[in-house]
Amino acid sequence: MLSNLEKLESVVQEIVTREELHNLESAKGYIGLEPSGMLHIGTGLYWTNVINTAVNTGMEFSILLADWHASINDKLGGDIDVIRKAADYMKHGFLSLGLSEKVKFIYATDLVKDPDYWALLLKVAKALTLPRVKRALPIMGRNEEDADKDVSKLIYPLMQATDIFYMDLDVAMGGMDQRHVHMLARDIHKKIKKKSFVAIHGPLISSLKGGNRMDPANKMSKSKSDSAIFIHDTPEMIREKIKSAYCPEKVVDGNPVLQIYRNIIFNFYAETIEFQDINKQYGNYNEMERDYKEGIIHPVVLKNDLSERLDKILEPSRRYFNQRSDLLKVVEGFK
């Protein structure tokens, strides 16, 4: 029986379904990630901690470094060799942040070597209609029209569903933008005679420039350096990015600074937060948000505090990469 599920439930946005999760005697879980550039805190810090929390429940967990998927999605020019270097960098990125040594890394390249993988993908394809597959394209930051120009884009959601069934998973994790394909896969599991699985979704953190985080163009992005805090950013870079981040006084919606507090800081790094400038202490995010709405907390106070916290949290990752010049060269190539 899995244990400590309450903590896992408290740090994610959605579980489909909680009852199924609690009924699992044991579980194999995974998250699939495209290796396509530098690792930012919305992926690195958030998911490292969620995965470690899942491991603490007794879950067996793997990270799928989806190199083939990234190639289909034209990431890093679609060059599979460059993408595999990015995958190695991503692996070290998670390790630098304290990922549990129990977590396994799997490369999509290894899955697709098996003819049985493609036989299963054909079963998945036969269980779906074209409109249903097209509706899943937002998982890769695409829309339905993109498939009209490049049919290979339709293979991506088929592969992602196949990954889950091929690895015989009990739990699939991902951001809320991955919900489409998880629901698609859950809907067809009986048709292809495979077991169902629990889908666990985490929040998407808005770009530092603000905007609707559910819009792929407005979430933290590896390809837009001013939209995100990267795990090996210098203290100066962190301060400058946070200083210029969208954080209007008394405004909560689309505020990336507040989202970082809610989803990362309070969940994993601080039971209480004290702002000495205003002599106030907060034991949970909701209390802090309330005072921000009322103007008791000024954006400058919030930003200064967050800059200091992220600087300390990311110091081990900076040190890790500073000692590995080969990885740094790879990272510099993605800028």
C-alpha positions as CSV (number, residue, x, y, z in Angstrom):
1,M,0.0,0.0,0.0
2,L,1.3,3.5,-0.9
3,S,1.9,5.7,2.1
4,N,2.1,9.5,2.7
5,L,-0.3,10.2,-0.2
6,E,-1.6,13.3,1.5
7,K,1.6,15.2,0.9
8,L,1.6,14.2,-2.8
9,E,-2.1,15.2,-3.1
10,S,-1.4,18.6,-1.6
11,V,1.4,19.7,-4.1
12,V,-0.3,18.8,-7.4
13,Q,-3.3,20.4,-9.1
14,E,-5.3,17.4,-10.2
15,I,-5.5,13.7,-9.7
16,V,-7.7,11.5,-12.0
17,T,-8.7,9.9,-9.8
18,R,-7.9,10.1,-6.1
19,E,-9.9,6.9,-5.4
20,E,-7.8,5.0,-7.9
21,L,-4.6,6.3,-6.5
22,H,-5.5,5.2,-2.9
23,N,-6.5,1.8,-4.2
24,L,-3.1,1.1,-5.6
25,E,-1.2,-1.6,-3.6
26,S,2.0,-0.6,-5.4
27,A,2.7,1.7,-8.4
28,K,5.0,2.4,-11.3
29,G,5.0,6.1,-12.2
30,Y,6.6,8.3,-14.8
31,I,6.8,11.7,-16.3
32,G,7.8,12.3,-19.9
33,L,9.9,15.4,-20.7
34,E,11.2,16.8,-23.9
35,P,14.9,17.5,-23.8
36,S,14.9,20.8,-25.7
37,G,16.9,23.3,-23.8
38,M,17.9,24.7,-20.4
39,L,16.0,23.5,-17.4
40,H,13.9,26.1,-15.6
41,I,12.4,26.1,-12.1
42,G,8.9,25.4,-13.3
43,T,10.1,22.0,-14.5
44,G,13.3,21.4,-12.5
45,L,12.5,22.6,-9.0
46,Y,8.8,21.8,-9.1
47,W,9.0,18.3,-10.6
48,T,12.1,17.2,-8.7
49,N,10.2,17.8,-5.5
50,V,7.0,16.2,-6.7
51,I,8.8,13.1,-7.9
52,N,10.7,12.8,-4.6
53,T,7.4,13.1,-2.8
54,A,6.0,10.3,-5.0
55,V,9.1,8.1,-4.3
56,N,8.5,8.6,-0.6
57,T,5.1,7.0,-1.0
58,G,6.8,3.9,-2.2
59,M,6.2,4.5,-5.9
60,E,8.7,3.2,-8.4
61,F,9.4,6.2,-10.6
62,S,11.0,6.9,-14.0
63,I,11.7,10.0,-16.0
64,L,11.3,9.4,-19.7
65,L,13.7,11.7,-21.7
66,A,11.6,11.9,-24.8
67,D,14.3,12.5,-27.4
68,W,12.2,11.1,-30.3
69,H,9.2,13.2,-29.3
70,A,11.4,16.3,-29.2
71,S,12.6,15.5,-32.7
72,I,9.1,15.2,-34.0
73,N,8.3,18.5,-32.4
74,D,11.2,20.2,-34.2
75,K,13.0,21.1,-31.0
76,L,16.7,22.0,-31.4
77,G,16.2,21.9,-35.1
78,G,14.9,18.3,-34.9
79,D,18.6,17.1,-34.7
80,I,18.4,13.9,-32.7
81,D,22.1,14.0,-31.8
82,V,21.8,17.5,-30.4
83,I,18.6,16.5,-28.6
84,R,20.3,13.5,-27.0
85,K,23.0,15.8,-25.6
86,A,20.2,17.9,-24.2
87,A,18.7,14.8,-22.6
88,D,22.0,14.1,-20.8
89,Y,22.1,17.7,-19.6
90,M,18.5,17.4,-18.4
91,K,19.3,14.3,-16.5
92,H,22.2,16.0,-14.7
93,G,20.0,19.0,-14.1
94,F,17.6,16.9,-12.1
95,L,20.4,15.3,-10.2
96,S,21.9,18.7,-9.3
97,L,18.6,19.7,-7.7
98,G,18.5,16.6,-5.4
99,L,16.4,14.1,-7.3
100,S,16.2,10.8,-5.5
101,E,18.7,8.2,-6.5
102,K,15.9,5.7,-6.7
103,V,14.5,7.5,-9.9
104,K,15.4,5.8,-13.1
105,F,16.1,7.6,-16.4
106,I,14.8,6.1,-19.6
107,Y,15.4,7.4,-23.1
108,A,12.7,7.1,-25.8
109,T,15.4,5.9,-28.1
110,D,15.6,2.7,-26.1
111,L,11.8,2.2,-26.2
112,V,11.4,2.5,-29.9
113,K,14.1,-0.1,-30.7
114,D,11.5,-2.8,-29.7
115,P,9.2,-3.8,-32.6
116,D,6.5,-4.5,-29.9
117,Y,6.5,-0.8,-29.2
118,W,5.4,0.0,-32.7
119,A,2.9,-2.9,-32.8
120,L,1.3,-1.3,-29.7
121,L,1.3,2.1,-31.2
122,L,-0.7,0.8,-34.2
123,K,-3.3,-0.6,-31.7
124,V,-3.5,2.8,-30.1
125,A,-3.9,4.5,-33.5
126,K,-6.7,2.1,-34.5
127,A,-8.6,2.9,-31.3
128,L,-8.7,6.6,-32.1
129,T,-10.2,9.0,-34.6
130,L,-8.3,11.7,-36.4
131,P,-10.2,14.5,-34.7
132,R,-9.5,13.0,-31.3
133,V,-5.8,12.8,-32.0
134,K,-5.7,16.4,-33.3
135,R,-7.4,17.7,-30.1
136,A,-4.4,16.3,-28.2
137,L,-1.8,18.4,-30.1
138,P,-1.7,21.2,-27.4
139,I,0.4,18.7,-25.4
140,M,3.3,19.6,-27.6
141,G,2.5,23.3,-27.9
142,R,0.9,22.8,-31.3
143,N,-2.6,23.3,-32.7
144,E,-4.7,21.2,-35.1
145,E,-3.6,23.2,-38.1
146,D,0.1,22.3,-37.5
147,A,-0.8,18.6,-38.4
148,D,-2.2,19.7,-41.7
149,K,1.3,21.0,-42.6
150,D,3.3,18.2,-41.1
151,V,1.6,14.8,-40.6
152,S,4.4,13.6,-38.3
153,K,3.0,15.8,-35.6
154,L,0.1,13.3,-35.2
155,I,2.6,10.6,-34.2
156,Y,3.5,12.5,-31.0
157,P,0.3,12.0,-29.0
158,L,0.2,8.4,-30.3
159,M,3.7,7.8,-28.9
160,Q,2.9,9.5,-25.6
161,A,-0.1,7.2,-25.1
162,T,1.9,4.2,-26.2
163,D,4.7,5.1,-23.8
164,I,2.3,4.7,-20.9
165,F,0.9,1.3,-21.9
166,Y,4.3,0.0,-23.1
167,M,5.9,0.7,-19.8
168,D,2.9,-0.8,-18.0
169,L,2.5,2.2,-15.8
170,D,0.1,2.8,-12.9
171,V,0.7,6.6,-12.7
172,A,1.4,9.1,-15.4
173,M,2.4,12.7,-14.3
174,G,2.7,15.9,-16.3
175,G,1.7,19.5,-16.4
176,M,-1.9,20.5,-16.9
177,D,-1.0,20.9,-20.6
178,Q,-0.6,17.1,-20.8
179,R,-4.2,16.4,-19.7
180,H,-5.5,15.9,-23.2
181,V,-3.3,12.9,-24.0
182,H,-3.7,11.3,-20.5
183,M,-7.5,11.4,-20.9
184,L,-7.2,10.1,-24.4
185,A,-5.2,7.1,-23.2
186,R,-7.5,6.4,-20.3
187,D,-10.4,6.4,-22.6
188,I,-9.0,3.7,-24.9
189,H,-7.3,1.4,-22.5
190,K,-10.1,-1.2,-22.6
191,K,-10.1,-1.1,-26.4
192,I,-6.5,-2.1,-26.6
193,K,-6.8,-4.5,-23.6
194,K,-4.4,-2.6,-21.3
195,K,-4.9,-1.5,-17.7
196,S,-5.9,2.0,-16.9
197,F,-3.7,4.4,-14.9
198,V,-3.9,7.4,-12.6
199,A,-3.2,10.8,-14.2
200,I,-1.5,13.4,-11.9
201,H,-1.2,16.9,-13.2
202,G,0.9,19.8,-11.9
203,P,0.3,23.5,-12.4
204,L,2.0,25.5,-15.2
205,I,3.8,28.6,-14.0
206,S,3.3,31.7,-16.1
207,S,6.1,33.4,-18.0
208,L,7.9,36.0,-15.9
209,K,6.4,38.4,-18.3
210,G,2.9,37.4,-17.2
211,G,-0.1,36.1,-19.1
212,N,-2.4,33.1,-19.0
213,R,-0.2,30.1,-18.0
214,M,-2.5,27.7,-19.7
215,D,-1.6,29.3,-23.0
216,P,1.7,27.5,-24.1
217,A,3.0,30.8,-25.4
218,N,2.7,32.4,-21.9
219,K,4.2,29.8,-19.6
220,M,7.9,29.6,-18.5
221,S,9.8,28.5,-21.6
222,K,13.3,27.0,-22.2
223,S,13.5,28.9,-25.4
224,K,12.8,32.4,-23.9
225,S,15.5,33.3,-21.4
226,D,13.6,36.3,-20.1
227,S,10.5,34.2,-19.3
228,A,12.1,31.8,-16.8
229,I,14.6,31.3,-14.0
230,F,17.0,28.6,-15.1
231,I,18.4,26.3,-12.5
232,H,22.0,27.5,-12.9
233,D,21.3,31.2,-13.3
234,T,23.7,33.4,-11.4
235,P,22.5,35.4,-8.4
236,E,22.7,38.6,-10.5
237,M,20.5,37.0,-13.2
238,I,18.0,35.8,-10.7
239,R,17.7,39.3,-9.1
240,E,17.4,41.0,-12.5
241,K,14.8,38.6,-13.8
242,I,12.7,38.7,-10.7
243,K,13.0,42.5,-10.5
244,S,11.6,42.9,-14.1
245,A,8.9,40.1,-13.6
246,Y,5.2,40.9,-14.0
247,C,3.9,41.5,-10.5
248,P,1.4,44.4,-10.4
249,E,0.5,45.7,-7.0
250,K,-2.6,43.9,-5.6
251,V,-2.9,41.8,-8.7
252,V,-3.0,38.0,-8.3
253,D,-4.2,36.6,-11.6
254,G,-1.3,35.7,-14.0
255,N,1.2,36.8,-11.4
256,P,4.3,34.5,-11.8
257,V,6.0,35.7,-8.6
258,L,3.0,34.6,-6.5
259,Q,2.7,31.4,-8.5
260,I,6.3,30.5,-7.6
261,Y,5.5,31.1,-3.9
262,R,2.4,29.0,-4.1
263,N,3.7,26.1,-6.1
264,I,7.3,25.9,-5.2
265,I,8.3,27.9,-2.1
266,F,5.4,27.0,0.3
267,N,5.0,23.5,-1.0
268,F,8.7,22.4,-0.6
269,Y,11.0,25.0,0.9
270,A,9.3,27.1,3.7
271,E,6.7,26.3,6.3
272,T,6.5,30.0,7.2
273,I,7.7,33.1,5.4
274,E,8.6,36.3,7.3
275,F,8.8,39.7,5.7
276,Q,10.9,41.8,8.1
277,D,10.1,45.0,6.1
278,I,6.5,44.8,7.2
279,N,7.0,42.7,10.3
280,K,4.6,40.0,9.1
281,Q,4.9,36.2,9.1
282,Y,2.8,33.8,7.0
283,G,2.2,30.1,7.7
284,N,0.5,29.4,4.4
285,Y,0.2,30.8,0.9
286,N,-3.5,31.9,1.2
287,E,-2.7,34.2,4.1
288,M,0.1,35.8,2.1
289,E,-2.1,36.2,-1.1
290,R,-4.8,37.9,0.9
291,D,-2.4,40.5,2.3
292,Y,-0.9,41.0,-1.2
293,K,-4.4,41.7,-2.6
294,E,-5.0,44.2,0.1
295,G,-1.7,46.0,-0.6
296,I,-0.1,45.1,2.7
297,I,2.7,43.4,0.9
298,H,4.3,45.5,-1.8
299,P,5.7,43.9,-5.0
300,V,9.3,45.1,-4.2
301,V,9.1,43.3,-0.8
302,L,7.9,40.2,-2.5
303,K,10.5,40.2,-5.2
304,N,13.4,40.9,-2.9
305,D,12.5,38.0,-0.7
306,L,12.0,35.6,-3.6
307,S,15.3,36.6,-5.2
308,E,17.1,35.7,-2.0
309,R,15.3,32.4,-1.6
310,L,15.9,31.2,-5.2
311,D,19.5,32.2,-5.0
312,K,20.0,29.9,-1.9
313,I,17.9,27.1,-3.3
314,L,19.7,27.0,-6.7
315,E,23.2,27.3,-5.3
316,P,23.8,23.5,-5.3
317,S,22.8,23.4,-8.9
318,R,25.1,26.2,-9.9
319,R,28.0,24.6,-8.1
320,Y,27.2,21.2,-9.8
321,F,27.4,22.7,-13.3
322,N,30.3,24.9,-12.5
323,Q,32.3,21.8,-11.8
324,R,31.2,20.1,-15.1
325,S,32.5,22.3,-17.9
326,D,31.4,19.8,-20.5
327,L,27.8,20.2,-19.5
328,L,28.1,23.9,-19.4
329,K,29.3,23.9,-23.0
330,V,26.2,22.0,-24.0
331,V,24.0,24.4,-22.1
332,E,25.6,27.4,-23.7
333,G,24.8,25.9,-27.1
334,F,21.1,26.1,-26.3
335,K,21.0,29.8,-25.6
